[in-house]
């Protein structure tokens, strides 16, 4: 099969999935119009919407499956979908969160939810209504996103975030370290709850010795090298589920602090090795890891095993191929 991914690269997923699909004998590539300091480039054609439109016929004729991401298709207003349907192309939409996180619904089960990055509800509804007229299957990364789109599509598949586990060698926390290093990488401070995190760390500094580094505006390869040095990684404490930083941190053998909504815990695979913290208990959860070096190590070991079992991109690609066969 020839598989098109596009047109927004989220957390490196188009490239990572394309790599695994190629390893299984298919042709897969991502056309990316979202260019950021993270610098994703593997298995991508970094381009823009005008170039995609100019080459639309060649693109449509070259691919069997169109795996769209983040509410985007070949045209900004999804005007390509009727044409793709008329050409008999298989299509699926992959939603990642902020593209569909309805403001009122997000607050129902999560008082901490930040939705400032999502469009107005009426815009998301209009987009989903238009897309689902032509695309009948969708993918979401977890059940936090599932509820926002389940009423629009005939079938919504839950497929975890993918990573190439071979690129992550574990660097487990040392139990004899005098000053543990805490890292936090806020791609969006408001979404991740950075103010809560840094205020909590300021309080903990009064009684605990540790180093802290906030990582911003660095490309992905540089960031991974810094993660390797960490003893504790604090990801996001508002959303209610975990993202790529948590997955990569677990793959590196690091204990991760993230907020998981209580109603979603059983929706994840068993033995989810994340230290669960929201703004109300963040102080105690970070303190717990600072006070217990062996706990940091044990959570890191469990996290590595979990990332390998759940998030390895070859296993995720197998799930994708099964879904593609249903389109």
Backbone torsions as a table, in degrees:
resi	resn	phi	psi	omega
1	UNK	NA	149.5	171.6
2	UNK	-106.5	120.3	-169.7
3	UNK	-119.2	123.4	177.0
4	UNK	-96.5	129.4	169.5
5	UNK	-113.4	138.9	179.1
6	UNK	-179.2	170.9	-4.9
7	UNK	-117.9	20.6	180.0
8	UNK	-128.0	121.1	177.8
9	UNK	-81.4	113.1	179.2
10	UNK	-109.5	117.0	175.1
11	UNK	55.9	31.0	177.1
12	UNK	71.4	11.4	-169.6
13	UNK	-71.7	-35.7	179.4
14	UNK	-62.1	-43.5	180.0
15	UNK	-69.0	-42.3	-178.7
16	UNK	-65.1	-44.3	178.7
17	UNK	-66.5	-39.2	178.4
18	UNK	-62.5	-39.2	177.9
19	UNK	-58.8	-46.7	-178.9
20	UNK	-69.1	-38.4	179.4
21	UNK	-66.5	-37.0	176.2
22	UNK	-63.5	-39.5	179.6
23	UNK	-63.4	-21.5	179.5
24	UNK	-96.6	12.4	172.2
25	UNK	94.7	10.8	-180.0
26	UNK	-108.9	161.9	172.5
27	UNK	-99.0	127.0	-177.8
28	UNK	-146.4	137.0	178.9
29	UNK	-152.5	150.4	177.8
30	UNK	-105.6	131.8	172.1
31	UNK	-97.9	114.7	-170.6
32	UNK	-114.9	125.7	177.4
33	UNK	-109.0	2.7	-178.9
34	UNK	-109.3	109.9	-173.3
35	UNK	-112.4	122.3	-175.8
36	UNK	-133.5	174.7	179.3
37	UNK	-64.5	-15.3	179.6
38	UNK	-65.9	-26.3	169.2
39	UNK	70.8	35.7	178.0
40	UNK	-66.9	136.5	-178.2
41	UNK	-144.5	-20.4	-175.3
42	UNK	-66.6	130.4	176.3
43	UNK	58.3	32.5	-179.1
44	UNK	-123.9	149.6	162.9
45	UNK	-107.0	102.8	179.8
46	UNK	-80.3	116.7	-169.1
47	UNK	-145.8	-159.9	174.9
48	UNK	-141.4	171.3	-174.2
49	UNK	-63.5	-37.1	179.8
50	UNK	-63.4	-40.4	178.2
51	UNK	-66.7	-38.4	177.7
52	UNK	-63.1	-44.2	178.5
53	UNK	-62.2	-40.7	-178.9
54	UNK	-64.4	-30.6	-178.7
55	UNK	-106.5	19.6	-172.6
56	UNK	-55.6	-47.1	-175.9
57	UNK	-62.8	-43.4	178.0
58	UNK	-62.6	-41.9	179.8
59	UNK	-63.1	-48.8	-176.6
60	UNK	-63.4	-38.6	-179.2
61	UNK	-75.2	-17.1	-174.3
62	UNK	-91.6	-15.9	-172.2
63	UNK	-122.7	147.5	178.6
64	UNK	-92.9	-38.0	-175.6
65	UNK	-122.9	133.8	177.2
66	UNK	-112.2	106.7	-179.2
67	UNK	-101.5	97.7	-176.7
68	UNK	-89.2	154.1	-176.6
69	UNK	-129.8	145.1	167.3
70	UNK	58.4	44.1	174.5
71	UNK	66.9	16.4	-177.3
72	UNK	-112.8	148.6	172.7
73	UNK	-133.7	-162.2	-175.3
74	UNK	-70.5	-20.5	177.0
75	UNK	-120.7	149.4	-177.3
76	UNK	-64.4	-26.5	179.4
77	UNK	-107.4	18.1	177.3
78	UNK	62.0	25.7	-178.6
79	UNK	-72.0	-11.7	178.9
80	UNK	-78.6	-18.0	-171.3
81	UNK	-62.9	-43.9	177.3
82	UNK	-59.8	-38.0	-179.4
83	UNK	-67.8	-43.6	177.2
84	UNK	-60.3	-40.0	178.4
85	UNK	-64.6	-41.9	-179.5
86	UNK	-65.4	-25.5	178.4
87	UNK	-86.0	0.3	178.0
88	UNK	74.8	24.3	-178.9
89	UNK	-81.5	137.7	174.3
90	UNK	-78.2	137.0	-176.2
91	UNK	-136.6	147.1	174.3
92	UNK	-147.7	146.8	179.9
93	UNK	-112.2	132.3	-179.4
94	UNK	-109.1	111.0	179.9
95	UNK	-96.8	142.4	-171.9
96	UNK	-118.3	-6.7	177.0
97	UNK	136.7	-82.2	-175.4
98	UNK	-65.3	-19.1	177.7
99	UNK	-73.4	-17.2	-175.5
100	UNK	-137.9	10.4	-173.8
101	UNK	-80.7	91.4	-179.4
102	UNK	-61.3	132.3	-169.5
103	UNK	-61.7	-47.3	-177.8
104	UNK	-72.4	-40.9	-178.6
105	UNK	-65.3	-34.2	-179.8
106	UNK	-62.6	-29.4	-177.2
107	UNK	-83.4	-12.8	-175.0
108	UNK	-60.6	-47.3	-177.8
109	UNK	-110.2	8.7	-175.2
110	UNK	-150.4	98.8	-179.5
111	UNK	-68.1	-14.9	-177.3
112	UNK	-93.3	-7.7	-169.9
113	UNK	-56.6	134.5	173.6
114	UNK	-110.2	124.3	-177.5
115	UNK	-123.3	21.3	-177.3
116	UNK	-64.0	-17.6	179.8
117	UNK	-91.6	-6.0	-179.6
118	UNK	-88.7	147.8	175.7
119	UNK	-65.6	171.3	173.8
120	UNK	-57.9	150.9	-178.5
121	UNK	-53.3	-42.4	-176.0
122	UNK	-65.9	-31.0	177.4
123	UNK	-70.3	-44.0	178.2
124	UNK	-63.3	-41.4	178.3
125	UNK	-62.6	-44.0	-180.0
126	UNK	-62.2	-44.6	179.7
127	UNK	-62.9	-46.8	-178.5
128	UNK	-64.7	-38.2	178.4
129	UNK	-64.0	-43.0	-179.4
130	UNK	-67.9	-45.5	-177.7
131	UNK	-65.0	-45.9	-173.7
132	UNK	-73.3	-8.2	172.4
133	UNK	-67.0	-29.6	-176.5
134	UNK	-114.0	-29.3	-179.3
135	UNK	-108.6	119.8	-172.0
136	UNK	-98.2	-16.5	179.6
137	UNK	-118.0	142.8	176.1
138	UNK	-131.4	161.1	174.7
139	UNK	-123.8	140.8	170.8
140	UNK	-130.8	158.9	-175.4
141	UNK	-81.6	-23.0	-179.5
142	UNK	-165.4	-179.8	-175.3
143	UNK	-79.5	-8.1	171.6
144	UNK	-66.8	-37.7	179.5
145	UNK	-83.4	-27.3	-173.0
146	UNK	-53.4	-46.1	-174.3
147	UNK	-63.3	-26.9	-177.6
148	UNK	-71.8	-24.3	-172.7
149	UNK	-120.4	-7.0	-171.2
150	UNK	-62.0	-26.0	-177.7
151	UNK	-87.2	-2.7	-177.4
152	UNK	-99.7	-31.2	-172.4
153	UNK	-109.3	156.8	175.0
154	UNK	-68.0	-34.5	-179.8
155	UNK	-146.0	131.9	175.3
156	UNK	-119.4	122.5	-178.5
157	UNK	-100.1	139.3	176.6
158	UNK	-101.9	115.2	-177.1
159	UNK	-128.2	123.0	-174.9
160	UNK	-68.3	159.1	171.7
161	UNK	-54.6	142.6	-177.9
162	UNK	-110.4	144.1	170.1
163	UNK	-137.8	155.3	172.5
164	UNK	-85.8	97.0	-172.1
165	UNK	-62.0	-24.5	-178.5
166	UNK	-67.0	-17.5	179.6
167	UNK	-89.5	1.5	-177.0
168	UNK	-123.2	103.0	176.5
169	UNK	-91.6	131.1	-175.5
170	UNK	-67.0	135.8	173.1
171	UNK	-125.5	83.3	-173.9
172	UNK	-68.1	147.9	179.8
173	UNK	-60.1	140.5	177.3
174	UNK	-82.4	132.5	-174.9
175	UNK	-78.8	-12.9	-176.6
176	UNK	-105.9	19.7	-177.1
177	UNK	-81.5	128.5	-177.3
178	UNK	-71.3	-39.6	-177.8
179	UNK	-125.8	93.2	179.2
180	UNK	-60.1	147.3	178.3
181	UNK	-98.8	123.0	176.3
182	UNK	-104.0	130.2	177.9
183	UNK	-117.8	146.9	173.3
184	UNK	-143.1	131.9	-176.0
185	UNK	-124.5	89.0	-176.0
186	UNK	-86.9	94.6	171.1
187	UNK	-60.3	-30.7	172.1
188	UNK	-141.0	102.9	-175.3
189	UNK	-57.5	-38.4	-179.6
190	UNK	-65.4	-41.8	-179.4
191	UNK	-69.1	-39.5	-175.1
192	UNK	-82.5	-14.7	-179.0
193	UNK	82.0	34.8	-174.4
194	UNK	-60.2	-38.6	179.6
195	UNK	-60.9	-45.1	177.3
196	UNK	-60.6	-43.0	-177.1
197	UNK	-64.5	-48.1	-175.5
198	UNK	-73.8	-31.1	173.5
199	UNK	-65.6	-39.4	178.2
200	UNK	-65.1	-42.3	179.2
201	UNK	-64.8	-34.8	177.5
202	UNK	-63.1	-38.1	176.3
203	UNK	-67.0	-42.8	-177.7
204	UNK	-67.5	-27.3	178.9
205	UNK	-61.5	-21.9	-179.0
206	UNK	-68.8	-21.8	-175.4
207	UNK	-128.9	-10.2	-174.2
208	UNK	-131.1	146.9	176.6
209	UNK	-98.6	120.7	176.2
210	UNK	-160.9	161.0	173.0
211	UNK	-103.4	150.4	179.4
212	UNK	-135.2	138.2	175.5
213	UNK	-135.7	129.7	174.7
214	UNK	-100.3	124.5	-174.1
215	UNK	-104.1	124.0	179.6
216	UNK	-145.5	150.6	170.9
217	UNK	55.6	41.8	176.2
218	UNK	-122.5	147.9	179.2
219	UNK	-71.9	165.1	-169.2
220	UNK	-62.5	-42.0	-178.3
221	UNK	-63.1	-40.4	178.7
222	UNK	-66.4	-38.8	-178.6
223	UNK	-63.3	-42.4	-178.5
224	UNK	-60.4	-38.6	178.8
225	UNK	-62.1	-34.8	177.2
226	UNK	-73.5	-39.6	177.9
227	UNK	-56.0	-36.1	-176.5
228	UNK	-59.5	-26.2	-176.6
229	UNK	-87.6	-10.1	-172.1
230	UNK	-75.2	154.1	171.3
231	UNK	-106.8	-27.2	177.2
232	UNK	-142.4	134.9	175.1
233	UNK	-120.7	123.7	176.8
234	UNK	-101.2	118.9	-175.2
235	UNK	-96.0	-94.3	-175.7
236	UNK	-130.8	136.5	-171.8
237	UNK	-120.5	16.9	-179.5
238	UNK	-122.7	-36.7	-166.9
239	UNK	-64.0	-44.1	-177.8
240	UNK	105.9	0.1	173.0
241	UNK	-151.1	176.5	-176.3
242	UNK	-106.0	157.7	-177.9
243	UNK	-121.8	-160.7	-174.2
244	UNK	-62.0	-40.6	-179.7
245	UNK	-57.2	-42.6	178.2
246	UNK	-62.2	-42.5	-178.4
247	UNK	-64.8	-47.3	179.9
248	UNK	-64.7	-36.6	178.7
249	UNK	-65.8	-42.8	176.5
250	UNK	-62.5	-40.5	179.1
251	UNK	-61.2	-30.9	178.0
252	UNK	-83.6	-1.5	178.9
253	UNK	82.5	26.0	-177.8
254	UNK	-101.0	142.5	170.4
255	UNK	-70.5	133.5	-174.5
256	UNK	-117.7	136.9	174.7
257	UNK	-108.4	122.3	-179.0
258	UNK	-152.8	151.9	176.4
259	UNK	-89.1	123.2	173.4
260	UNK	-112.9	121.1	179.3
261	UNK	-56.2	136.2	-178.4
262	UNK	-55.8	-37.2	-178.0
263	UNK	-73.6	-10.0	-178.6
264	UNK	-103.3	-11.3	-173.5
265	UNK	-55.0	-43.9	-177.8
266	UNK	-74.7	-9.9	178.9
267	UNK	-80.9	-18.4	178.1
268	UNK	-87.0	160.7	175.2
269	UNK	-55.6	154.6	-174.9
270	UNK	-62.2	157.2	179.6
271	UNK	56.6	55.8	176.7
272	UNK	-73.6	108.7	-170.3
273	UNK	-89.5	55.1	178.6
274	UNK	-114.6	135.9	174.9
275	UNK	-80.2	111.8	-169.0
276	UNK	-84.2	119.5	-176.9
277	UNK	-146.1	137.4	172.4
278	UNK	-121.1	177.0	-177.1
279	UNK	-56.4	-25.6	-177.0
280	UNK	-79.0	-26.7	-178.8
281	UNK	-123.5	13.2	-175.7
282	UNK	-60.1	-41.4	179.7
283	UNK	-55.9	-49.9	-176.9
284	UNK	-66.8	-35.2	-177.4
285	UNK	-73.6	-39.2	174.9
286	UNK	-67.7	-41.5	178.0
287	UNK	-58.5	-40.3	179.8
288	UNK	-57.5	-43.9	179.8
289	UNK	-73.1	-37.5	178.0
290	UNK	-63.9	-36.5	-176.6
291	UNK	-81.3	-12.5	-172.0
292	UNK	-131.8	85.6	-179.8
293	UNK	-57.6	-37.9	-179.8
294	UNK	-67.9	-32.9	176.3
295	UNK	-65.3	-41.3	176.8
296	UNK	-57.4	-44.9	-179.7
297	UNK	-64.9	-46.7	-176.2
298	UNK	-65.8	-41.2	177.4
299	UNK	-64.8	-37.6	177.7
300	UNK	-63.1	-40.7	178.8
301	UNK	-65.1	-44.7	178.0
302	UNK	-63.8	-37.4	179.4
303	UNK	-63.7	-41.6	177.7
304	UNK	-59.8	-45.9	180.0
305	UNK	-63.0	-40.8	-179.6
306	UNK	-65.2	-45.5	-179.7
307	UNK	-61.4	-40.3	178.8
308	UNK	-64.7	-41.8	-174.4
309	UNK	-75.2	-38.6	-170.0
310	UNK	-100.8	-35.7	-166.7
311	UNK	-112.7	2.7	177.3
312	UNK	-59.5	132.3	-168.6
313	UNK	-69.6	-23.3	177.5
314	UNK	-70.1	-39.8	177.0
315	UNK	-67.7	-38.2	178.5
316	UNK	-65.9	-39.1	178.3
317	UNK	-62.8	-35.2	175.5
318	UNK	-60.9	-39.9	176.6
319	UNK	-63.2	-42.2	179.4
320	UNK	-61.1	-45.6	-178.8
321	UNK	-61.7	-36.7	175.9
322	UNK	-64.6	-40.5	178.3
323	UNK	-67.8	-43.5	179.3
324	UNK	-56.4	-36.5	-178.2
325	UNK	-67.7	-16.5	-179.4
326	UNK	-92.3	-7.7	-174.7
327	UNK	-74.4	NA	NA
